[in-house]
Amino acid sequence: MTDDADGFRIETDAVHAGQDPDEETGALMTPIYANSTYEQDAPGDHRGYEYSRTGNPTRTDLEANLAALEGGEYGRAFSSGMGSINTVLNLLEAGDHVVAGDDVYGGTHRIFTRVYERYDLEFDFVDTTDRDAVRDAMGESTELVWVETPTNPLMNVNDIGTLADVAHEYDALCAVDNTFATPYLQRPLEHGADIVSHSLTKYLGGHSDVVGGALVTDDADLDERIGFYQNSVGATPSPFDCFLVLRGTKTLPVRMDRHCDNARELARWLDDHEAVSAVFYPGLDSHPQHDLAAEQMDDFGGMLSFEFDGSLEQASTVVSETEVFTLAESLGGVESLIEQPASMTHAAIPREERLAVGLTDGLIRVSVGVEHVEDMKADLEAAFDAAR
Ligand SMILES: *Cc1c(COP(=O)(O)O)cnc(C)c1O
């Protein structure tokens, strides 16, 4: 057991990295340091902590754990995934240009266009599966390429190595939102990314009971700048939230194995189902970037979407009728969730635009949980019957 977990496999790091037993008591679990301030022996002479926005021992352990999982040197935790994304934008200056995927997470699109365009940052949203489209969008002032992979909800897979190379040709940073894959399946720093961003709310927390975010890098200078904004802006997580995420990361590998097995089985079953006209899952041979996914990822994850062969209303009935799948936004918890992008997460997009990018009326997204996959199939079968 060591803070410097180099040499251990991810299953071992998940349980131990950053979490030495408490020196004084031997307590195995990192305590919740519910504490705002710290004694100093003389002004400025402290034991590493002054004030809990700046640093807190529970958060330190979480940050070390997350860094080890991503195979990075430095981790920083935030009060939400949006808090971590905000911090990446804090690294930029007015006039800087950002190239991002045209199917990024809705909250990411919102903070880019509705918050930071007001501060004179410029954004271009392009098909990041098309390297030439990305290259065409790059310019002198481009300082950041923002990538998600797989993407939401159509599960497009982006080539991290290629996009990092294009970013670096222009001296821009490449940041990857690794929320969907998790470090158990994909480690963007290994492919040349500069920053990995997470919503800890999803698989890393894993139990739908906490909201959090994180950034991981390998670059000391970048980490210092991130730490400056983390402390200056103050979107830091509470010690209790850090404890909950640490509890979650311990079982990340075992949970992800089940998520992947269930999603693979469910994707095949849906693919053969006459009520389903298309399935979007990187693990299927028919997925347009299946080979890339097989190379870049260790497995294909627990998220998939499919097109129910019916109207918006019929697909609404499907998502309303399921019992094993709970109708809810979010993803990555042990419980299976279902949602309809056209009327929920992507409802703000005008219908024509929505259809043009493949977000059809019948599209249904599921976060495949760890329940028994046969119960999931029976649940969907009954909901399909109710809708037809
Ligand atoms: C949920 C999510 C976010 C935002 O994270 P919050 O914890 O909800 O603030 C960012 N990116 C992706 C891919 C997400 O799924």
The ligand as an ORCA input file, in Angstrom:
! r2SCAN-3c Opt
* xyz 0 1
  C     -22.561     14.650    -16.257
  C     -21.493     15.035    -17.184
  C     -20.784     16.241    -17.040
  C     -21.126     17.243    -15.958
  O     -20.861     16.747    -14.687
  P     -21.695     17.179    -13.382
  O     -21.078     16.350    -12.316
  O     -23.133     16.885    -13.646
  O     -21.463     18.653    -13.184
  C     -19.768     16.509    -17.935
  N     -19.468     15.658    -18.939
  C     -20.137     14.504    -19.115
  C     -19.743     13.605    -20.248
  C     -21.167     14.151    -18.262
  O     -21.831     13.002    -18.464
*
